């Protein structure tokens, strides 16, 4: 059995304000073209990588087109598998194998295989595996019970940077971090639980930043969230006054239990935003699907508070309506449409994006089409390559 204790704040702290002052004013949604493009340019990236992993997992490194069609729903393909492969001829190659295989097959192009091999080097590196294991540990530390359903983890697997086969390949490497568990005595649902509480991981991004900038941090000081509103966004005066007062409320670490607070209080909302903010920092791309985030928030015990926080704080979180869903983006993590801090994993994903958008001259045996790109002025697509054991960026 896992043994850990999540820190709790006693409700006799006088600085905690139990009342609600949020103004009765409409906080409008304003489109951000750069963040929309940051989301839109990764359209179908998750599907590309899922299909790539399926192909590469086969002994022959190929799959029949008929087999790929079975995964249309589970991989959330926007069209038939055949049409999807044809849309990205720089990633996938449809071919007719020799006998005894009469049906068309699909394999990775040499360029895609090269990127996959570079990706494998990173995913199998000790640094990366420890980093992703610690992110997963911090996610478990944000839960009240110290455990999380594998189904919910799978919803966030791509954003957390977990390998597609993380259960048999990653989890056994870190038995001191987490272990598989049953989510209930009468349940057949399995989850992942924290083995021991990690004090060394229990500082949020904002707390760490505050300690670095202020040479130490005391609990209760008003750590403020970075606010980045787009041009043309103008909050009503009463909302600006409320935001100023709200920012000056004490910051409660998301790794502490503050559920004793009245859920409708401003202090509880700042705690909710702290948890959301920390969650977004755990994701390598600093964005995730809104629906997945709300499912997680419901499990964590926040109910509708995640949804309200996203509406009340458009300067912290942006909700994009691109690519057939809603995506939550952490504003502070982006400069225009680019991540301010580039991680190795995101470098690899930019490589796949480069292939996805590359136009090729090819025989039109299967009606090959290549997608275009609509991007706002001033936006770019980053290129990345592995050179002499180092990451080299361009673009």
One Martini backbone bead per residue (centre of mass of N, CA, C, O) as a GRO file, in nm:
protein
  395
    1UNK     BB    1   0.097   0.035   0.021
    2UNK     BB    2   0.059   0.358  -0.002
    3UNK     BB    3   0.259   0.629   0.151
    4UNK     BB    4   0.093   0.939   0.224
    5UNK     BB    5   0.095   1.309   0.277
    6UNK     BB    6  -0.108   1.571   0.230
    7UNK     BB    7  -0.100   1.885   0.264
    8UNK     BB    8  -0.263   2.098   0.504
    9UNK     BB    9  -0.487   2.365   0.569
   10UNK     BB   10  -0.582   2.539   0.816
   11UNK     BB   11  -0.889   2.728   0.892
   12UNK     BB   12  -0.722   2.953   1.092
   13UNK     BB   13  -0.645   3.144   0.873
   14UNK     BB   14  -0.685   3.485   0.847
   15UNK     BB   15  -0.602   3.536   0.536
   16UNK     BB   16  -0.850   3.378   0.464
   17UNK     BB   17  -1.110   3.441   0.233
   18UNK     BB   18  -1.469   3.338   0.243
   19UNK     BB   19  -1.550   3.533   0.011
   20UNK     BB   20  -1.749   3.692  -0.248
   21UNK     BB   21  -1.658   3.944  -0.529
   22UNK     BB   22  -1.743   3.883  -0.797
   23UNK     BB   23  -1.847   4.040  -1.060
   24UNK     BB   24  -2.133   4.146  -1.253
   25UNK     BB   25  -1.965   4.053  -1.538
   26UNK     BB   26  -1.865   4.039  -1.864
   27UNK     BB   27  -1.629   3.811  -2.000
   28UNK     BB   28  -1.486   3.831  -2.283
   29UNK     BB   29  -1.422   3.684  -2.594
   30UNK     BB   30  -1.100   3.689  -2.763
   31UNK     BB   31  -0.935   3.655  -3.035
   32UNK     BB   32  -0.624   3.464  -3.098
   33UNK     BB   33  -0.434   3.420  -3.369
   34UNK     BB   34  -0.175   3.289  -3.257
   35UNK     BB   35  -0.302   3.067  -3.073
   36UNK     BB   36  -0.468   2.942  -3.294
   37UNK     BB   37  -0.219   2.857  -3.463
   38UNK     BB   38  -0.083   2.682  -3.248
   39UNK     BB   39  -0.317   2.478  -3.277
   40UNK     BB   40  -0.366   2.440  -3.591
   41UNK     BB   41  -0.072   2.332  -3.673
   42UNK     BB   42  -0.152   2.051  -3.496
   43UNK     BB   43  -0.323   1.922  -3.687
   44UNK     BB   44  -0.310   1.571  -3.664
   45UNK     BB   45  -0.060   1.494  -3.488
   46UNK     BB   46  -0.169   1.273  -3.303
   47UNK     BB   47  -0.253   1.084  -3.535
   48UNK     BB   48   0.019   1.050  -3.666
   49UNK     BB   49   0.163   0.922  -3.416
   50UNK     BB   50  -0.029   0.685  -3.374
   51UNK     BB   51   0.018   0.555  -3.654
   52UNK     BB   52   0.322   0.532  -3.635
   53UNK     BB   53   0.322   0.340  -3.389
   54UNK     BB   54   0.163   0.114  -3.523
   55UNK     BB   55   0.359   0.055  -3.754
   56UNK     BB   56   0.632   0.021  -3.582
   57UNK     BB   57   0.514  -0.233  -3.410
   58UNK     BB   58   0.560  -0.398  -3.650
   59UNK     BB   59   0.766  -0.627  -3.783
   60UNK     BB   60   0.733  -0.493  -4.088
   61UNK     BB   61   0.653  -0.181  -4.074
   62UNK     BB   62   0.350  -0.261  -4.156
   63UNK     BB   63   0.011  -0.203  -4.291
   64UNK     BB   64  -0.293  -0.257  -4.368
   65UNK     BB   65  -0.549  -0.063  -4.464
   66UNK     BB   66  -0.771  -0.230  -4.322
   67UNK     BB   67  -0.649  -0.202  -4.036
   68UNK     BB   68  -0.651   0.110  -4.009
   69UNK     BB   69  -0.966   0.145  -4.020
   70UNK     BB   70  -1.022   0.045  -3.723
   71UNK     BB   71  -0.885   0.332  -3.598
   72UNK     BB   72  -1.068   0.579  -3.653
   73UNK     BB   73  -1.197   0.621  -3.368
   74UNK     BB   74  -0.956   0.587  -3.160
   75UNK     BB   75  -0.786   0.822  -3.337
   76UNK     BB   76  -0.966   1.046  -3.454
   77UNK     BB   77  -1.035   1.051  -3.751
   78UNK     BB   78  -1.154   1.277  -4.006
   79UNK     BB   79  -1.120   1.022  -4.190
   80UNK     BB   80  -1.015   0.804  -4.372
   81UNK     BB   81  -0.732   0.629  -4.372
   82UNK     BB   82  -0.660   0.664  -4.668
   83UNK     BB   83  -0.696   0.974  -4.683
   84UNK     BB   84  -0.494   1.038  -4.462
   85UNK     BB   85  -0.241   0.922  -4.595
   86UNK     BB   86  -0.268   1.097  -4.860
   87UNK     BB   87  -0.229   1.378  -4.713
   88UNK     BB   88   0.076   1.245  -4.608
   89UNK     BB   89   0.339   1.174  -4.817
   90UNK     BB   90   0.588   1.242  -4.609
   91UNK     BB   91   0.496   1.000  -4.404
   92UNK     BB   92   0.330   0.819  -4.607
   93UNK     BB   93   0.326   0.490  -4.779
   94UNK     BB   94   0.167   0.353  -5.046
   95UNK     BB   95   0.164  -0.004  -5.122
   96UNK     BB   96   0.246  -0.297  -5.317
   97UNK     BB   97   0.295  -0.593  -5.226
   98UNK     BB   98   0.409  -0.882  -5.241
   99UNK     BB   99   0.373  -1.185  -5.239
  100UNK     BB  100   0.094  -1.282  -5.027
  101UNK     BB  101   0.001  -0.953  -5.055
  102UNK     BB  102  -0.272  -0.807  -5.216
  103UNK     BB  103  -0.287  -0.570  -5.028
  104UNK     BB  104  -0.259  -0.269  -4.934
  105UNK     BB  105  -0.003  -0.074  -4.787
  106UNK     BB  106   0.169   0.087  -4.505
  107UNK     BB  107   0.438   0.326  -4.462
  108UNK     BB  108   0.714   0.482  -4.391
  109UNK     BB  109   0.905   0.718  -4.467
  110UNK     BB  110   1.231   0.792  -4.453
  111UNK     BB  111   1.183   1.061  -4.306
  112UNK     BB  112   1.000   0.952  -4.077
  113UNK     BB  113   1.201   0.740  -3.973
  114UNK     BB  114   1.415   0.941  -3.885
  115UNK     BB  115   1.242   1.088  -3.674
  116UNK     BB  116   1.177   0.840  -3.505
  117UNK     BB  117   1.470   0.775  -3.423
  118UNK     BB  118   1.511   1.045  -3.277
  119UNK     BB  119   1.281   1.006  -3.078
  120UNK     BB  120   1.389   0.747  -2.942
  121UNK     BB  121   1.639   0.873  -2.816
  122UNK     BB  122   1.480   1.056  -2.625
  123UNK     BB  123   1.273   0.854  -2.490
  124UNK     BB  124   1.540   0.671  -2.389
  125UNK     BB  125   1.647   0.878  -2.213
  126UNK     BB  126   1.716   0.937  -1.887
  127UNK     BB  127   1.621   1.230  -1.869
  128UNK     BB  128   1.338   1.199  -1.990
  129UNK     BB  129   1.225   0.971  -1.805
  130UNK     BB  130   1.251   1.133  -1.545
  131UNK     BB  131   1.080   1.376  -1.626
  132UNK     BB  132   0.810   1.224  -1.690
  133UNK     BB  133   0.788   1.088  -1.410
  134UNK     BB  134   0.766   1.358  -1.248
  135UNK     BB  135   0.511   1.462  -1.384
  136UNK     BB  136   0.334   1.224  -1.297
  137UNK     BB  137   0.380   1.263  -0.994
  138UNK     BB  138   0.261   1.550  -0.976
  139UNK     BB  139  -0.019   1.472  -1.065
  140UNK     BB  140  -0.074   1.284  -0.821
  141UNK     BB  141  -0.024   1.517  -0.605
  142UNK     BB  142  -0.294   1.678  -0.700
  143UNK     BB  143  -0.439   1.464  -0.564
  144UNK     BB  144  -0.616   1.361  -0.287
  145UNK     BB  145  -0.549   1.032  -0.317
  146UNK     BB  146  -0.288   0.968  -0.504
  147UNK     BB  147  -0.479   0.893  -0.757
  148UNK     BB  148  -0.533   0.760  -1.102
  149UNK     BB  149  -0.683   0.691  -1.371
  150UNK     BB  150  -0.585   0.549  -1.665
  151UNK     BB  151  -0.797   0.689  -1.842
  152UNK     BB  152  -0.709   0.979  -1.771
  153UNK     BB  153  -0.413   0.955  -1.845
  154UNK     BB  154  -0.470   0.890  -2.145
  155UNK     BB  155  -0.593   1.169  -2.217
  156UNK     BB  156  -0.286   1.302  -2.128
  157UNK     BB  157  -0.044   1.156  -2.263
  158UNK     BB  158   0.048   1.351  -2.489
  159UNK     BB  159   0.093   1.604  -2.300
  160UNK     BB  160   0.298   1.442  -2.101
  161UNK     BB  161   0.488   1.251  -2.290
  162UNK     BB  162   0.399   0.967  -2.304
  163UNK     BB  163   0.435   0.674  -2.392
  164UNK     BB  164   0.228   0.451  -2.550
  165UNK     BB  165   0.391   0.217  -2.355
  166UNK     BB  166   0.418   0.305  -2.040
  167UNK     BB  167   0.330   0.067  -1.865
  168UNK     BB  168   0.563  -0.152  -1.953
  169UNK     BB  169   0.822   0.068  -1.986
  170UNK     BB  170   0.809   0.291  -1.741
  171UNK     BB  171   0.693   0.208  -1.461
  172UNK     BB  172   0.913  -0.015  -1.377
  173UNK     BB  173   1.150   0.207  -1.336
  174UNK     BB  174   0.946   0.353  -1.089
  175UNK     BB  175   0.865   0.212  -0.795
  176UNK     BB  176   0.916   0.479  -0.606
  177UNK     BB  177   0.671   0.647  -0.733
  178UNK     BB  178   0.474   0.414  -0.863
  179UNK     BB  179   0.152   0.225  -0.891
  180UNK     BB  180  -0.061  -0.012  -0.946
  181UNK     BB  181  -0.425   0.010  -0.907
  182UNK     BB  182  -0.726  -0.001  -0.749
  183UNK     BB  183  -1.011   0.218  -0.744
  184UNK     BB  184  -1.176  -0.028  -0.602
  185UNK     BB  185  -1.314  -0.293  -0.444
  186UNK     BB  186  -1.557  -0.318  -0.692
  187UNK     BB  187  -1.339  -0.256  -0.915
  188UNK     BB  188  -1.202  -0.272  -1.266
  189UNK     BB  189  -1.044  -0.012  -1.221
  190UNK     BB  190  -0.743   0.125  -1.309
  191UNK     BB  191  -0.447   0.271  -1.159
  192UNK     BB  192  -0.241   0.534  -1.024
  193UNK     BB  193  -0.007   0.545  -0.750
  194UNK     BB  194   0.139   0.680  -0.491
  195UNK     BB  195   0.400   0.592  -0.283
  196UNK     BB  196   0.544   0.876  -0.222
  197UNK     BB  197   0.604   1.170  -0.094
  198UNK     BB  198   0.744   1.470  -0.268
  199UNK     BB  199   0.899   1.745  -0.154
  200UNK     BB  200   1.085   1.814  -0.410
  201UNK     BB  201   0.792   1.845  -0.592
  202UNK     BB  202   0.602   2.060  -0.401
  203UNK     BB  203   0.664   2.293  -0.611
  204UNK     BB  204   0.566   2.535  -0.788
  205UNK     BB  205   0.632   2.739  -1.041
  206UNK     BB  206   0.566   3.004  -0.884
  207UNK     BB  207   0.732   2.942  -0.632
  208UNK     BB  208   1.005   2.906  -0.767
  209UNK     BB  209   1.011   3.184  -0.901
  210UNK     BB  210   0.986   3.351  -0.639
  211UNK     BB  211   1.244   3.245  -0.500
  212UNK     BB  212   1.440   3.342  -0.724
  213UNK     BB  213   1.348   3.653  -0.717
  214UNK     BB  214   1.326   3.674  -0.368
  215UNK     BB  215   1.496   3.491  -0.188
  216UNK     BB  216   1.231   3.368  -0.107
  217UNK     BB  217   0.936   3.220   0.068
  218UNK     BB  218   0.619   3.301   0.204
  219UNK     BB  219   0.347   3.211   0.335
  220UNK     BB  220   0.089   3.439   0.200
  221UNK     BB  221   0.197   3.569  -0.025
  222UNK     BB  222   0.120   3.754  -0.328
  223UNK     BB  223   0.113   3.558  -0.567
  224UNK     BB  224   0.125   3.616  -0.915
  225UNK     BB  225  -0.025   3.605  -1.215
  226UNK     BB  226   0.026   3.602  -1.532
  227UNK     BB  227  -0.071   3.862  -1.765
  228UNK     BB  228  -0.208   3.811  -2.115
  229UNK     BB  229  -0.338   4.038  -2.324
  230UNK     BB  230  -0.470   4.116  -2.604
  231UNK     BB  231  -0.523   4.311  -2.844
  232UNK     BB  232  -0.835   4.472  -2.767
  233UNK     BB  233  -0.842   4.399  -2.467
  234UNK     BB  234  -1.112   4.515  -2.239
  235UNK     BB  235  -1.169   4.560  -1.924
  236UNK     BB  236  -1.363   4.633  -1.697
  237UNK     BB  237  -1.320   4.823  -1.428
  238UNK     BB  238  -1.445   4.624  -1.214
  239UNK     BB  239  -1.266   4.388  -1.305
  240UNK     BB  240  -0.988   4.515  -1.253
  241UNK     BB  241  -1.030   4.556  -0.950
  242UNK     BB  242  -1.080   4.262  -0.880
  243UNK     BB  243  -0.812   4.150  -0.993
  244UNK     BB  244  -0.626   4.303  -0.804
  245UNK     BB  245  -0.739   4.180  -0.540
  246UNK     BB  246  -0.705   3.882  -0.618
  247UNK     BB  247  -0.392   3.883  -0.660
  248UNK     BB  248  -0.349   3.967  -0.338
  249UNK     BB  249  -0.400   3.706  -0.256
  250UNK     BB  250  -0.319   3.431  -0.127
  251UNK     BB  251  -0.101   3.169  -0.203
  252UNK     BB  252  -0.190   2.837  -0.274
  253UNK     BB  253  -0.075   2.546  -0.303
  254UNK     BB  254  -0.155   2.276  -0.510
  255UNK     BB  255  -0.011   2.069  -0.287
  256UNK     BB  256  -0.246   2.161  -0.118
  257UNK     BB  257  -0.523   2.139   0.106
  258UNK     BB  258  -0.822   2.366   0.027
  259UNK     BB  259  -1.131   2.237   0.069
  260UNK     BB  260  -1.241   2.415   0.312
  261UNK     BB  261  -1.319   2.616   0.131
  262UNK     BB  262  -1.530   2.810  -0.009
  263UNK     BB  263  -1.622   2.758  -0.338
  264UNK     BB  264  -1.727   3.084  -0.366
  265UNK     BB  265  -1.457   3.198  -0.317
  266UNK     BB  266  -1.181   3.376  -0.399
  267UNK     BB  267  -0.974   3.187  -0.269
  268UNK     BB  268  -1.071   2.931  -0.416
  269UNK     BB  269  -1.013   3.041  -0.701
  270UNK     BB  270  -0.708   3.072  -0.667
  271UNK     BB  271  -0.662   2.772  -0.616
  272UNK     BB  272  -0.777   2.670  -0.881
  273UNK     BB  273  -0.577   2.826  -1.064
  274UNK     BB  274  -0.323   2.694  -0.946
  275UNK     BB  275  -0.388   2.411  -1.047
  276UNK     BB  276  -0.421   2.476  -1.345
  277UNK     BB  277  -0.143   2.604  -1.389
  278UNK     BB  278   0.022   2.353  -1.310
  279UNK     BB  279  -0.094   2.159  -1.516
  280UNK     BB  280  -0.005   2.316  -1.772
  281UNK     BB  281   0.306   2.280  -1.697
  282UNK     BB  282   0.310   1.962  -1.742
  283UNK     BB  283   0.275   2.031  -2.030
  284UNK     BB  284   0.472   2.055  -2.304
  285UNK     BB  285   0.262   2.256  -2.477
  286UNK     BB  286   0.067   2.421  -2.285
  287UNK     BB  287  -0.177   2.224  -2.375
  288UNK     BB  288  -0.535   2.129  -2.396
  289UNK     BB  289  -0.816   1.974  -2.376
  290UNK     BB  290  -1.093   2.078  -2.222
  291UNK     BB  291  -1.238   1.811  -2.161
  292UNK     BB  292  -1.002   1.675  -2.010
  293UNK     BB  293  -0.978   1.893  -1.788
  294UNK     BB  294  -1.269   1.859  -1.674
  295UNK     BB  295  -1.245   1.564  -1.596
  296UNK     BB  296  -1.016   1.605  -1.397
  297UNK     BB  297  -1.155   1.820  -1.217
  298UNK     BB  298  -1.383   1.634  -1.123
  299UNK     BB  299  -1.197   1.426  -0.984
  300UNK     BB  300  -1.057   1.645  -0.789
  301UNK     BB  301  -1.332   1.827  -0.688
  302UNK     BB  302  -1.422   2.099  -0.870
  303UNK     BB  303  -1.613   2.065  -1.089
  304UNK     BB  304  -1.708   2.383  -1.223
  305UNK     BB  305  -1.443   2.557  -1.153
  306UNK     BB  306  -1.274   2.531  -1.406
  307UNK     BB  307  -1.470   2.667  -1.603
  308UNK     BB  308  -1.488   2.941  -1.453
  309UNK     BB  309  -1.184   3.011  -1.459
  310UNK     BB  310  -1.162   3.031  -1.771
  311UNK     BB  311  -1.361   3.274  -1.788
  312UNK     BB  312  -1.233   3.479  -1.564
  313UNK     BB  313  -0.916   3.414  -1.705
  314UNK     BB  314  -0.804   3.529  -2.008
  315UNK     BB  315  -0.498   3.614  -1.916
  316UNK     BB  316  -0.414   3.300  -1.862
  317UNK     BB  317  -0.642   3.171  -2.044
  318UNK     BB  318  -0.696   3.006  -2.358
  319UNK     BB  319  -0.976   2.944  -2.584
  320UNK     BB  320  -0.985   2.734  -2.851
  321UNK     BB  321  -1.183   2.650  -3.165
  322UNK     BB  322  -0.997   2.463  -3.298
  323UNK     BB  323  -0.988   2.150  -3.433
  324UNK     BB  324  -1.282   2.028  -3.340
  325UNK     BB  325  -1.228   2.195  -3.067
  326UNK     BB  326  -1.122   2.266  -2.733
  327UNK     BB  327  -0.840   2.473  -2.630
  328UNK     BB  328  -0.609   2.505  -2.374
  329UNK     BB  329  -0.403   2.796  -2.309
  330UNK     BB  330  -0.099   2.912  -2.191
  331UNK     BB  331  -0.003   3.225  -2.231
  332UNK     BB  332   0.291   3.257  -2.098
  333UNK     BB  333   0.419   3.022  -2.298
  334UNK     BB  334   0.380   3.247  -2.528
  335UNK     BB  335   0.513   3.376  -2.844
  336UNK     BB  336   0.268   3.402  -2.996
  337UNK     BB  337   0.301   3.079  -3.164
  338UNK     BB  338   0.539   3.026  -2.956
  339UNK     BB  339   0.736   2.873  -2.754
  340UNK     BB  340   0.943   2.994  -2.511
  341UNK     BB  341   0.998   2.690  -2.432
  342UNK     BB  342   1.207   2.434  -2.558
  343UNK     BB  343   1.157   2.103  -2.604
  344UNK     BB  344   1.256   1.813  -2.729
  345UNK     BB  345   0.976   1.701  -2.795
  346UNK     BB  346   0.882   1.952  -2.959
  347UNK     BB  347   1.097   1.923  -3.173
  348UNK     BB  348   0.989   1.660  -3.289
  349UNK     BB  349   0.703   1.766  -3.358
  350UNK     BB  350   0.805   1.976  -3.563
  351UNK     BB  351   0.909   1.765  -3.758
  352UNK     BB  352   0.635   1.649  -3.829
  353UNK     BB  353   0.513   1.913  -3.929
  354UNK     BB  354   0.705   1.949  -4.161
  355UNK     BB  355   0.612   1.694  -4.313
  356UNK     BB  356   0.306   1.759  -4.330
  357UNK     BB  357   0.382   2.044  -4.503
  358UNK     BB  358   0.510   1.895  -4.729
  359UNK     BB  359   0.575   1.917  -5.060
  360UNK     BB  360   0.520   1.674  -5.320
  361UNK     BB  361   0.641   1.470  -5.576
  362UNK     BB  362   0.394   1.243  -5.702
  363UNK     BB  363   0.233   0.977  -5.761
  364UNK     BB  364  -0.127   0.948  -5.842
  365UNK     BB  365  -0.238   0.656  -5.751
  366UNK     BB  366  -0.403   0.782  -5.469
  367UNK     BB  367  -0.476   1.084  -5.467
  368UNK     BB  368  -0.274   1.293  -5.376
  369UNK     BB  369  -0.272   1.523  -5.100
  370UNK     BB  370  -0.192   1.858  -4.983
  371UNK     BB  371  -0.173   2.055  -4.727
  372UNK     BB  372  -0.219   2.358  -4.600
  373UNK     BB  373  -0.155   2.706  -4.470
  374UNK     BB  374  -0.297   2.920  -4.214
  375UNK     BB  375  -0.133   3.222  -4.119
  376UNK     BB  376  -0.029   3.467  -3.942
  377UNK     BB  377   0.136   3.734  -3.929
  378UNK     BB  378   0.459   3.638  -3.791
  379UNK     BB  379   0.451   3.344  -3.825
  380UNK     BB  380   0.593   3.014  -3.749
  381UNK     BB  381   0.796   2.730  -3.834
  382UNK     BB  382   0.974   2.511  -3.668
  383UNK     BB  383   1.296   2.387  -3.687
  384UNK     BB  384   1.460   2.058  -3.642
  385UNK     BB  385   1.772   1.902  -3.527
  386UNK     BB  386   2.006   1.640  -3.508
  387UNK     BB  387   2.343   1.735  -3.383
  388UNK     BB  388   2.588   1.601  -3.221
  389UNK     BB  389   2.379   1.551  -2.969
  390UNK     BB  390   2.205   1.806  -3.062
  391UNK     BB  391   1.997   2.081  -3.068
  392UNK     BB  392   1.874   2.241  -3.370
  393UNK     BB  393   1.757   2.558  -3.448
  394UNK     BB  394   1.502   2.693  -3.674
  395UNK     BB  395   1.287   2.979  -3.768
   0.00000   0.00000   0.00000
